[in-house]
Amino acid sequence: MARSSTGFVTALTAGALAVVGFLAYQASASAPADLAKPKDTSPSATASTAPKHKSDPKALPAQSGKGERVVYSLGEDRVWLVTPGAKAPRTYEVTPGTVDPAPGSYTVTSRSGTITGTDGVAIEHVVRFATTDGVAIGFSAAVDGSTPKPDPSKQTGGIRESRANGTLMWEFATIGRKVVVVP
């Protein structure tokens, strides 16, 4: 009996690794072509990756992809939920954890309704899309509605949002939804 359950666990593990590998392939295949190019930090080059309207910090960042997607700006601590046909994407500020994902294109890989975060806070509407140095990265809302700055001595990948915005993210970012992280 132990042999057959070991084989079953091995088969499940192999299947899970195949799915993760396939999702990683899909994410890399849908990344913008210029994402892998070295960044030019000259003033003229950095202006092209700024928001479309310098006077509007809520403007969707240039080169953030196409189609339905979540866009997360590391530098602005802001999220955009981009839907087709919308006049303007929904956008709001977030509080990042202490561990950031690398810029690039990802997909939502898992979700949890209500759990305890790595910081010990009860959280809801968890939408995970990346892992960095063994730390899961995802959006979530604290059940008590707080969005304090994270403890810098702890490695946390939770990108906190208000409960209302957490509900919007939960409804929009289902498994397989594209998430584009920009600098």
N, C-alpha and C positions, 0 to 999 in steps of 0.2 A: 504494500500500500504506500509506503514512504517513497518508493521509487517512482510510482506513477504520479504522486503529487509533486515531486521534485521536477519531473518532466513537464508537468502542467505549468508550474511556476516559470520554468525556463522558457516554455513556449509563449506564455503571456509576456514575459520580459522582452523576448525577441520581437514580438509583435508591437509592443509599446515603443521600442527603439526604432522600429521600421516606420511607425507613424510619425514620431518626432523627426526622424531624418527626412521624411517626405515633406513635412510642414516646413522644415528649415530650407529645403530645396525650393519650395514654393515661394517662401519669403525672399530668398536671394534672387529668384528669377523675376520677381515683381519689383525689385529695387530700382530706383531711377538709374539710368546708365551712367550719369556723372557722379554717382555717390562714391565710387571707388577711386575716382581721380584725385590726385593730391590737391589739397586746398591752396589756392593763391590768396595770400593775406594782404595783397596790395589794396589801397583804398577803393580802387575801381572794382575789384573783385568782390570785396565784402559788401559793397552796396547792392550787388545783384542777389545776394542771399538774404537780405533784410526783408521785412514785411513789404508788401506791395506799396503801401502808403506810409512813408516814414512818420507822418503826423498821426497815423492811426495805429496804435500798438495792438489793436484787436484784429487788424487785417491778417488774413491767412498768409503764412510765410510762403515766399516764392519757393519753387522746387520742392514742394511737399507732396508731390504725387498727383494722381488723378483718380476719379471715381469715389465711391463711398469709402470713407476711411475715418479713423481717429488720427489727428495730428497732435503730437506732443512736443512742445518747444522746451528744451533744457534751459536755454538762456532766459526765456521769458516766464518760465513756470506757468505755462498756459496750455490749455487743450482746446481743440476745435473738433466738433462733430460735423463731418461733411456729408451731406446727403445730396443726391441728384435732384436738380430742379429747385433747390432752396435758393432764395434770393441772397441769403448770407448764412454761413455756417454758425451753429450755436458755439459760443466760446466762453470760457471762464478760467479764472486763475486756480492753481492747485498748489499744494505744499508738498514738495518732493521729499523722498526718504534720503538716507545718507549714501545710498548706492544707486548710481544712474545707469540706464542702459546706454549702449553705444548708439550713435546716430545710425539710422538705417530703417529698413522695412521689416515688419514683423507681422504675425497674425495672433489673434487671441487663441490661447491654447487651453486655458481652463478657467473656471469660474466657481465661486463659492457664495452661497447666500449670506450666511452669518458665521464668523469664526473669530478667534482671538489673533490679533496681529503679532508680529515678532517683537513689538514693543509692549505687549501685554494688554493692549487696548482692544475692547470688543469692537469689531468692524463688520460692515455689511456690504453687499454688492461688490464683491472682489472680482476683478477682471484682470487675469494674468496674461502677459504677452512675451516676457523675456526672462532670462536668468543671467546674472552677472556674478562671477566668482562664487557660484553656489547659492546666491541670494535671489529669490523669486521677485520679479518686478511686476507691479500691477497697480491698477487704480482701485481705490476703496474709500469708504466713508466711515468715520467713527460713529457708532450708534448714539453717542452723546452729542454729536454734532460738532465736536471740537476739531480744529486743524492746527495744533501747535507745531512749532519747529521740532524736528526729531532730535533725540539725544545723540550728539556726534560720537559718543563712545560706543554706540550700538550700530550694527550693520542692518539697515532696514531698507527694503525696496518698495515700501508702500507709498504711492503717490496719492495723498489725501485730498479729497474734495468734499464739498458740503453734502449733506444728505440728499438734498433736492437734485444736485448735479450728479451724485452717485446713482440715483434712480434713473436719470437720463442716460448715463453711461451704461448701466445695467441693461436697459431696454435696447440700446443701440449696438453695443459691442458684444455680440454673440460669438460663439466659437467659430473661428475662421475669419472674422472681420479683420481687415488690414489696419495696422497701427504703424504710422510713420513717425519716427523720432528725428527731429531736426536739432542742430546745435543751438 
